[in-house]
């Protein structure tokens, strides 16, 4: 399985998530829509409500077997950063993080298998309250 195939499966799974509007999920190196840019062309978060940023973090691949050719396994982690404006309460962001955990945890497609999901509270940063949902995966 290639890294591009892994990325495509993860993004497709994220596209199927209905717990937040898709335009509120920002993907790695994706072009921003004009409404998501300030006057200098820099990304600006939505004016209200929750939003997320999805990242795929690959770990070191390893040989998992040998037959007629080496068999490689590619582990990694999906990290979904969830944001709410500071001092707007944590119920909505907790519910979003819980829904993402259910959506990705123990899901598989072909040779891609997601494992447990963890939530890490990053707290308040630059006017936003942040919870990271991390899902380990392995492919191959």
N, C-alpha and C positions, 0 to 999 in steps of 0.2 A: 504494500500500500504506500502510495506517495504522500508527501506532505500536502500537496495540493488536494488530493482526494480526502485527506483528513479534514482540511480546512473547509472543503465544500460540504461534507457531511455535518460538521459542527454548525456552520452558518445556516444550512437547511433546517437543522433542528431548531436553531434560534428563530428562524423565520416562522416556524410553526407555533411559537409561543404566543399565547393570546393574553397574557397577564399585563401587558403594557403595549401601547401603540408602537408599531415597528419603527416609525420615524423617531422614536425616543431611544432607540438602541443604536449606538455608534460603534462601527466596526473598524478593525485595523486598516489604516491607510485608505479608507473609503472617502470619496469626494463628499464634501459637505454641501447640503442644500443651501441656497441663498438665505433662507430664513434662519439658518444656524450660524451665520457669519456676522461679525460686527463690521463697522465701516472700514476697518483696516484689513479685513479678510481673515481674521482670526476666529476660531471656533468660540461660540458662546452657547452656554446651556439654555434649555428652554426657560422662559420667563417664570413659569410655575409648574408644579407637578414633579413627578419622579422622572428620572432618566438613568440610562445605563451605558456602560462602555464595556464591550466584550474584547478580550484578548486571549490568544492561544499561545501558551508557553510550552515549547518543546523541551524535553529532557534529552539526555544522551541515549541514542539508540544502542541496542546491544544484540549480539547474535544469540538467538534463542534455540537454534537447532541446525542440523546439517543433514541434508539428504543428497539429492543430485546437485544442489547449490545451497549456499548459506541462507538461513531463514532469519530475518531481522525483525525485532519488535521495537516499536517506537512509542515510548511513554511520553506523557506530558500532562498539562493541566489547563483546563478552561478557567479563566478568571473573569467573572462578571462583576464589575464595580457598579453598585447601585447608589444613587444619590438622591437626597431630598434636601430642600432648602433648610438651613439651620432654623431651629425653633419652630418647626411646623409639625412636630410630633413624630413618633417613630412607628405608630401602628401601620401605616400604609407601606412604609419601606420594609418593615418586618414581614408583612404579608407578601410583598413582591419577592423578597429573598426566599421565603418559604416556598413560594410557587416555582421559582427557578430551580430550587433544590429538588423538588418533586419532578419537574420537567426533564432535568438532565441526569439526575442520580439513577444509576443502574440501567441506563438506556444503552442500547447497542444497535448498530447497523452494519451489516457485513462484518468486516474484520476490525471495526472500531467498537470498543467497549468502554463505556463510562462506568466509573466506580462510585464510591461514596462522595457526597458533597459536604463541604464544611462552610460555615459562615464565620467570618472574622469582622468584628466591629472595628472600623478604623476611627470612628468618632467624628468630631467636627473638624473640617479642614476647609479653609478659605470660604467660609459662608455656606458650606454644605455638610450634611451629616451623611456618612458613608458606611455601607456594609458591603464587604466583598464576599461573593459566593464562589468558592473554588471547587472544581470537580476534577478529580484525577481521571485520566484515561490511558488506554494502551491500544495500540493498533498493530495489526500483524499477527 
